[in-house]
Amino acid sequence: MKVIKNATLHTMESINGENGYVAFEDGRIVETGRTFDASRFKDASVIDAEGKPLTPGLVDPHCHVGVSEEGIRFEGMDHNEMTDPIHPELRGLDALYPKDMAFKNTVKSGVTTVVSGPGSANIIGGTFCAVKTVGDTVEKMVFKEETAMKMALGENPKRIYSNQQKSPSTRMASAALMREWLIKAQEYKRALEMHEKGEREKKPDFDMKLHSLKRVFEGMKVKIHAHRSDDIMTAIRISKEFGLDASIDHGTEAHLIPRTIAESDLPVILGPTLGASTKYETTSRSFKSAAILDSYDIPFAVMTDHPVVTTENTLVQLALFVKEGLKRARALEAVTSRSASINGIDDRVGSLKPGKDADLVIWDGDPFDIMTRAERVFIEGAVVHAA
């Protein structure tokens, strides 16, 4: 057993900002507490944090680490299959390269989990996966092979396919295609169920696209890429029509329609906000947005969309939200517990709770200070980085 004592503990559960300890063994957290009793841990390996902040490992809720490799063009760019707007059968996991140089910098920055997957070229683009940020093979890194189905609205799909003289070339066609394939998946699922119950003699012909997509009606989460307020409204509209367990990913203009989003009960995965606006859709980006969403009790997390903003700048971006009014506790939740829960992986990561993975970071200063570094990073109890 290992114990980190004398830490300014942020469990994202019951102890936040107080002196405390965390005990862990066999890759899982065993215990957290305020008062360390050395007599109870005589055989443990004890690390003195010397009052430094201790947090869960950070969780990036939406990025393309390993799928769109850093520093490589065509050979490493596997995040967009730009041959057809409908590709629900694709899996980000099958394109993820553990040797992507981004992983080394990611773990050094205290990010221990990334939710990575397809880009936004397609109306329906395939599934994201949740992986730890160290490992020689994908099989050693992944802990949830498919977290959510990626869908996209707005400029990206209509630009890509209009350039190919294909549909969609308008927002109308984008929404229509999304609806068409959701209806097809509903009907395919219903036909399979009727066959299994003996209510239909012939089993429907296997369709890989529909077989994958039907899972959004069986509990699979959906990530809908939407920057502008009109695209956000389309995402809300379609989510309601089909009963999707969806999140609005990017949500650049979410702060312009917060009341409506609050009424929709859809969470927002916000960002990237650091850097220049590279297209019209993102001209309303603002570091005030997170505080506005929080004031309306909208559940939100903050993404890097790596490589758009590199994972190394996770806390830099977050600090700028804090600078513009976001509460520090909410900011930390946005890259730990809330990030994990929106992606359905909070049974494993996102907080320091007995039974969860021992993914922890000791920081050498205030996590929201640009000069602060991750002094020691643990993934499943093992030290994977030491400054």
C-alpha positions in Angstrom: 0.0 0.0 0.0 1.1 3.6 -0.7 -0.1 6.7 1.1 0.2 10.3 0.2 0.0 12.4 3.4 0.0 16.1 4.3 -1.5 17.2 1.0 -3.9 20.0 0.3 -6.5 17.5 -0.8 -9.0 18.0 -3.6 -10.9 14.7 -3.8 -13.8 16.3 -5.8 -15.9 14.4 -3.2 -16.1 15.4 0.5 -12.6 16.9 1.1 -11.6 19.9 -1.0 -8.9 22.4 0.0 -8.2 20.8 3.3 -5.1 18.9 4.6 -5.5 15.2 4.2 -4.2 11.9 2.8 -5.0 9.3 0.2 -4.2 5.6 0.5 -4.1 3.3 -2.5 -3.2 -0.3 -3.4 -3.3 -2.5 -6.5 -4.1 0.5 -8.7 -7.2 1.6 -6.8 -7.9 4.1 -4.1 -8.5 2.5 -0.7 -9.2 5.4 1.6 -9.1 9.2 1.9 -9.2 11.2 5.1 -8.2 14.4 6.9 -6.2 13.1 9.9 -3.3 10.8 9.0 -2.7 8.1 11.7 0.8 6.6 11.1 0.0 3.6 13.3 -2.7 2.5 10.8 -0.2 2.5 7.9 2.9 0.9 9.5 3.6 -1.2 6.4 2.7 1.4 3.8 5.1 3.4 1.6 4.4 7.0 2.7 4.9 10.1 0.6 4.9 13.5 2.2 3.2 16.0 -0.1 4.5 18.8 2.1 1.2 20.7 1.9 1.1 20.8 -1.9 -2.1 20.4 -3.8 -3.2 16.8 -4.6 -6.0 16.3 -7.2 -7.4 13.5 -9.3 -5.6 13.0 -12.6 -7.1 15.4 -15.1 -9.6 14.1 -17.7 -9.8 15.7 -21.2 -13.5 15.2 -22.2 -13.0 15.7 -26.0 -9.8 15.6 -27.9 -8.0 13.8 -30.8 -4.8 12.7 -29.0 -3.4 9.6 -30.7 -6.0 9.8 -33.5 -4.7 13.0 -35.1 -1.0 12.6 -34.4 1.0 15.7 -33.4 3.8 16.7 -35.8 2.6 14.5 -38.7 0.4 15.3 -41.7 -1.2 12.7 -43.9 0.4 9.6 -42.3 -0.9 10.4 -38.8 -4.1 12.2 -39.5 -6.8 9.5 -39.0 -9.5 11.5 -37.3 -11.7 12.3 -40.4 -13.0 9.8 -43.0 -13.9 12.4 -45.6 -15.4 10.0 -48.2 -19.0 9.9 -47.0 -20.9 12.0 -44.4 -22.3 8.9 -42.6 -19.8 6.7 -40.8 -21.2 5.5 -37.5 -19.3 2.2 -37.8 -15.9 3.8 -37.3 -14.1 3.6 -33.9 -11.5 6.1 -32.8 -9.9 3.2 -30.9 -8.8 1.6 -34.2 -6.9 4.7 -35.2 -5.2 5.5 -31.9 -1.4 5.4 -31.9 0.2 5.1 -28.5 3.5 6.5 -29.8 2.0 9.8 -30.7 4.4 12.4 -29.2 1.4 14.1 -27.6 1.0 11.4 -25.0 4.3 12.2 -23.4 3.5 15.9 -23.0 -0.1 15.1 -21.9 0.9 13.0 -19.0 3.6 15.5 -17.9 0.7 18.0 -17.7 -1.2 16.0 -15.2 -3.8 14.7 -17.7 -4.2 11.0 -17.0 -7.3 10.2 -19.1 -8.2 11.4 -22.6 -11.5 10.8 -24.4 -10.4 10.7 -27.9 -12.0 10.0 -31.3 -13.2 11.1 -34.7 -13.3 14.7 -35.9 -16.2 16.7 -37.3 -16.0 16.1 -41.0 -19.0 13.8 -40.9 -22.6 14.2 -39.8 -22.2 10.9 -38.0 -18.5 10.0 -37.6 -18.0 7.0 -35.3 -17.2 6.5 -31.6 -14.9 8.0 -29.1 -12.9 5.9 -26.6 -11.5 6.6 -23.1 -7.8 5.8 -22.6 -5.1 6.4 -20.0 -2.2 8.4 -21.2 0.6 5.9 -20.8 1.0 2.4 -22.4 2.8 0.6 -25.2 -0.4 -0.6 -26.9 -3.9 0.6 -27.1 -5.1 -2.5 -25.3 -3.0 -1.5 -22.2 -4.4 2.1 -22.3 -8.1 1.8 -23.1 -10.6 1.3 -20.3 -13.8 2.1 -22.3 -13.6 1.2 -25.9 -16.6 3.2 -27.0 -17.8 6.1 -24.8 -20.0 8.0 -27.3 -21.2 8.3 -30.9 -19.8 11.5 -32.6 -22.2 13.6 -34.7 -21.5 17.1 -36.1 -23.5 20.1 -37.3 -22.4 23.5 -38.7 -19.6 24.5 -41.0 -17.3 21.5 -41.1 -19.5 18.8 -42.8 -21.2 21.3 -45.1 -17.9 22.7 -46.3 -16.2 19.4 -46.8 -19.0 17.8 -48.8 -20.0 20.9 -50.8 -16.4 21.0 -52.0 -17.0 17.4 -53.2 -20.3 18.4 -54.7 -22.1 16.1 -52.4 -24.8 16.6 -49.8 -24.8 18.2 -47.3 -23.9 21.6 -48.5 -26.4 23.4 -46.2 -27.4 23.2 -42.5 -30.8 22.0 -43.7 -29.3 18.9 -45.4 -27.1 18.3 -42.4 -30.1 18.0 -40.1 -32.0 16.0 -42.6 -29.2 13.5 -43.0 -28.9 13.1 -39.3 -32.6 12.5 -38.9 -32.7 10.1 -41.8 -30.1 7.8 -40.4 -31.5 8.0 -36.9 -34.8 6.9 -38.3 -33.2 4.1 -40.2 -31.4 2.9 -37.1 -34.6 3.0 -35.1 -36.3 0.9 -37.8 -33.4 -1.5 -38.0 -33.4 -2.0 -34.2 -37.2 -2.5 -34.2 -36.9 -5.2 -37.0 -34.2 -7.0 -35.1 -36.2 -7.0 -31.9 -39.3 -8.2 -33.7 -37.3 -11.1 -35.2 -35.9 -12.1 -31.8 -39.5 -12.1 -30.4 -40.8 -14.2 -33.3 -43.0 -11.4 -34.5 -41.0 -11.2 -37.8 -39.9 -14.2 -39.8 -37.0 -12.8 -41.7 -34.1 -11.3 -39.9 -33.1 -7.9 -41.4 -29.9 -8.0 -43.5 -26.9 -7.0 -41.5 -25.9 -3.4 -41.9 -22.8 -2.3 -40.2 -23.6 1.4 -40.1 -27.1 0.8 -38.7 -25.9 -1.9 -36.3 -23.5 0.6 -34.8 -25.8 3.6 -34.8 -28.8 1.7 -33.2 -26.8 1.7 -30.0 -27.7 5.4 -29.4 -31.2 4.0 -28.7 -29.7 1.5 -26.2 -27.9 3.9 -23.9 -24.8 4.9 -25.8 -24.0 8.6 -25.3 -23.9 11.0 -28.2 -21.5 13.9 -28.7 -22.9 16.6 -31.1 -20.4 19.1 -32.4 -22.1 22.5 -32.5 -20.5 25.9 -32.2 -23.2 28.4 -33.3 -26.4 29.0 -31.4 -28.5 27.8 -34.4 -26.6 24.6 -34.5 -26.9 24.2 -30.8 -30.6 24.5 -31.1 -30.7 21.9 -33.9 -28.7 19.6 -31.6 -31.3 20.1 -28.8 -34.2 19.7 -31.2 -32.9 16.4 -32.6 -31.9 15.1 -29.2 -35.4 15.6 -27.9 -37.0 14.1 -31.0 -35.0 10.9 -30.7 -34.5 10.8 -26.9 -30.7 10.9 -27.3 -28.4 11.0 -24.2 -26.4 13.8 -25.8 -23.9 16.5 -24.9 -23.2 19.7 -26.9 -19.5 19.6 -27.7 -17.8 23.0 -28.3 -20.8 25.2 -27.4 -18.9 28.3 -28.5 -22.2 30.4 -28.5 -23.8 28.5 -25.6 -23.4 31.5 -23.3 -25.6 33.5 -25.7 -28.6 31.2 -25.1 -28.0 29.8 -21.6 -31.6 29.7 -20.4 -32.7 27.5 -23.4 -29.7 25.2 -22.8 -30.6 25.0 -19.1 -34.2 24.0 -20.0 -32.9 21.3 -22.4 -31.0 19.5 -19.6 -28.1 18.8 -22.0 -24.6 19.2 -20.7 -22.0 21.2 -22.6 -18.4 20.3 -23.2 -16.9 23.7 -23.7 -14.0 24.8 -25.9 -11.5 25.1 -27.2 -11.4 28.8 -26.1 -7.7 29.5 -26.0 -6.2 30.9 -29.2 -7.5 32.8 -32.2 -10.9 32.4 -33.8 -10.0 30.5 -37.0 -13.5 30.6 -38.5 -16.8 32.6 -38.3 -18.4 30.0 -36.0 -16.0 30.8 -33.2 -16.0 34.6 -33.3 -18.2 34.8 -30.2 -15.8 32.7 -28.1 -15.4 34.1 -24.6 -13.7 33.1 -21.4 -16.7 34.5 -19.6 -18.8 31.7 -21.1 -18.1 29.1 -18.4 -19.1 31.4 -15.6 -22.3 32.2 -17.5 -23.1 28.5 -17.9 -22.4 27.9 -14.3 -24.8 30.7 -13.2 -27.6 28.8 -15.0 -26.6 25.5 -13.4 -25.7 24.0 -16.7 -23.5 21.0 -16.3 -20.3 21.6 -18.3 -16.7 20.3 -18.8 -13.8 22.0 -20.6 -12.0 20.4 -23.5 -8.8 21.2 -25.3 -9.8 19.6 -28.7 -6.1 18.7 -29.0 -4.3 19.4 -31.2 -6.4 22.6 -31.6 -5.2 23.5 -28.0 -2.5 21.2 -26.8 -3.2 19.2 -23.7 -0.2 20.9 -22.1 -2.4 24.0 -21.9 -5.3 22.3 -20.1 -4.8 24.3 -16.9 -3.7 27.5 -18.8 -7.0 27.6 -20.6 -8.9 26.8 -17.4 -7.1 29.6 -15.5 -8.4 32.1 -18.1 -11.9 31.0 -17.3 -11.2 31.5 -13.6 -9.8 35.0 -14.4 -13.2 35.8 -16.1 -15.3 34.8 -13.1 -15.5 31.0 -13.0 -15.3 29.7 -9.5 -12.1 27.7 -8.9 -13.9 24.7 -7.6 -16.1 24.5 -10.7 -13.1 25.0 -12.9 -11.4 21.9 -11.3 -14.6 19.9 -11.7 -14.7 20.8 -15.4 -11.5 18.8 -16.0 -12.0 16.0 -13.4 -15.4 14.9 -11.9 -17.7 16.7 -14.3 -15.6 15.8 -17.3 -15.8 12.1 -16.3 -19.5 12.0 -15.5 -20.6 13.7 -18.8 -18.6 10.9 -20.6 -20.0 8.1 -18.5 -16.5 7.1 -17.1 -17.0 8.5 -13.5 -17.0 4.9 -12.2 -13.3 4.8 -12.8 -11.9 8.3 -12.9 -12.6 12.0 -12.1 -12.5 11.9 -8.3 -10.5 10.4 -5.4 -13.0 7.9 -4.0 -12.4 4.4 -2.6 -12.7 1.9 -5.4 -11.8 4.3 -8.2 -8.5 4.2 -10.1 -5.5 5.7 -8.3 -4.9 8.4 -10.8 -3.5 11.3 -8.9 -1.4 14.5 -9.3 0.8 16.3 -6.8 1.3 19.9 -8.0 4.2 22.0 -7.0 2.0 25.1 -6.6 -1.5 26.5 -7.3 -2.9 24.5 -10.3 -4.2 27.7 -11.7 -0.8 29.5 -11.7 0.9 29.4 -15.1 4.2 28.6 -13.3 2.9 25.5 -11.6 4.0 22.0 -12.8 2.8 18.5 -12.2 5.4 17.4 -9.7 4.4 13.7 -9.6 1.8 11.9 -11.6 0.3 8.5 -10.8 -1.8 6.3 -13.1 -3.4 3.3 -11.4 -1.0 3.8 -8.5 2.2 3.8 -10.5 4.4 6.9 -10.8 4.4 7.8 -14.6 6.0 11.2 -14.3 8.2 12.9 -11.8 9.5 16.4 -12.3 
